[in-house]
Amino acid sequence: MAGVRWRAGPGTAFGLAVAVGAAAVLAVAGISAVRSKANRVPVASLTREVFVSEQITPDRLAQLRRDGFRSIIDLRPDGEAPDQMPSADVQRLARENGLGFAYVPVQHGEIASTTVDALAASLQSVPKPVLLYCRTGRRAARTWALAEASRPGGLDAAAIDAALKSAGQPGDDLAGEIGSRIAARSAP
């Protein structure tokens, strides 16, 4: 378009102000969208009512409630890391945000049967949907798998394995124990 020149007219200042204002509004909206994504807890579904996540922070509890969660279950033992909030504080904050709460600490290593039973009982007693969490989500997902394998009418081994894999959590080494627990739930 050679020879075409731009020339400021009487409404140019107003038009420029509108364009700058619109750009500012869009920039703020973009920052808000990034902040709201940053406040979201990355969760993975194990079932329609049970989800798993890595460690949550106090500022994310309100977002969990807005996302539709009704309860959280803390599977991280108190004192595991110096920057970790004690379970009693998480419980208080969960209740302040209208969330149910249960504490089922899972130690590293082999998951004790008493811990599996405690999670199963908690899953029956808290309102759903529920979010299970620990430092990385691994112990929470694995403990759920064992509890689900023990639950009368629970998922079969293939479905439990698929749920773990879908959540990005390993479980191949649990296959024998899952199979044993499923067999025991149907035994007289």
N, C-alpha and C positions, 0 to 999 in steps of 0.2 A: 504494500500500500504506500508506494512512494508518493511523496508530495502531500500526504495527509498530515496535518498538524493538529495537535491537541491545543485547545484554547480554553482557558478558564472562563466560565460564565458566572452569572450572578448567584446561582445555586451551588456552585462548586464547593464552597466551604462547608455548607450544610451537608452535602452528599458525602464529602470526605469525613466529616464528623460521624455521620451515620455508619459509614463503612468501618471506621476505627472502633466505634462502639460495638458494632456487631462482631468484629474480630475479637474484641476483649471478652464479650459474653461467651463466644464459642471457646475461647481459651480457658476461661474459668470453668465452663461445663466440661471440657476435656480433662482438666485437673480433678474435678469432682468425680468424674467417671473412674479415673485412675485411683483416686483415694478409696472409692467404694469397692473397687476390685481388690485393693490392698487390704481392706478390712474383712474381706471374705475369707473364711477358713476353707482351705482345700480339703474336701471330703470325698470319700469313695463309698459307694453303696455296697453293702453286703447282702441286704435284703431290702424289701420295700420300707421297712421300719427301722432298720439298724444300719448305721453308718460308722465309718472309722476315719480318724484323722491323726495327724501328728499333734504335738503339744499345742494347746490353745493358750491364748493370752487373755488377761482380764478385759482388755478393750474389745475383744471379739465376741464376748458373751451376748451383748445386746444384738449384734448382727446374727448370731445363731438363732436367737428368738425370732428376729424378723424373717429369717430364712425358713421358719416353720418348725424348728426343733422344739421339743417340749422337755427334754431331759438330756443330761450329759452324765457319763460314767467315767471317772478318773481312774485309770489303771496304772498310773505312775506312782511308785513308792515315794513317800515324803523323803526329802533329803538326798535324792538321787543326784542332784546337781545344785551348785550354789545359787544359780539364778532362777531356780524353780520356786514357784509360789506354793506354799503348803496347802494341802487339800482342804483344810478348814477354811482358809481364805477363799479358795475357789468355790467351796460350798456356799459361803455367805454371799459372794458376788453372783453366783448362779441364782440363788433364791431372790436376790434383789432384782434380777432380770427376768423373773418369772419362770425359771427353769428348774425342773426336778434335778436331783443330784444323788449319785451313789459313788462310794469310794471302794474300789476293789484293787488293791495294790498287787502288781505282778512283778516278781523278782526276775532278773535276767537268768537265763538258763532254762532248765526243765520247768514246765508249768505244773504246779502242784494241783492235785485233784480237788483239794479244798478250795483253791482259788477258782477253778473251773465251776465248782458248785456255787460259790459266792456270786460269780458273774451271772450264772443261770438264774439264781434267785433275784438278783438285781434287775435283770432283763424282764422278769415277770412282774416286778413291782413298780417300775417307773413308767410314767406316761411316754408314749411314743408319738413321733419318731424320736429316736435316741442316738446320740453321738458318743461313741467310745473313743477314748484317746489315751495315748502314752507319748513318749518322746518322739518316735518316728511313725507310730501306728502299727508297727510289726507285732509287738506283744499283744496289743488290743485285738488285732485281727486273728491271731493264732489262738488266743484264749477263747474268743467267740467261736472259732471253728470247733474246738473241743466241746464247748458248751452246747453248740448246735448238734453235734454228733451224739451227745448224751440225751438230748431232749426227746421225749416220746413224741412221735409224729414229726420230728425234725427232718431237715433236708437229707437226701442221700449223699454218699461220699462224693460222687461226681459233681453234684450241685454245690457242695461245700468247697470243693477244689476250684470250681469255676468262679465262685464268689471271691475267694482269696485272690485268684489270678486277676479277676476284673478290678479288684481294689489295688492291684500292683504289689501284693504281698506274697512271699513265698510260703509254701505249705507242703511241698512234696515229702519232706521228712516226717510229716505228721500222718501220712497215709495209713500206716499200720495202726496207730493209736486211734485215728478216726474210725477205721474199720472195726476195731475192737469195741469202741464205745457204741457204735451203731448196732453191732451184734448183741451187746449187753442190754440195750434198751428194749429189744424184742424178746429177750430170754425170760422165762417164767421166774 
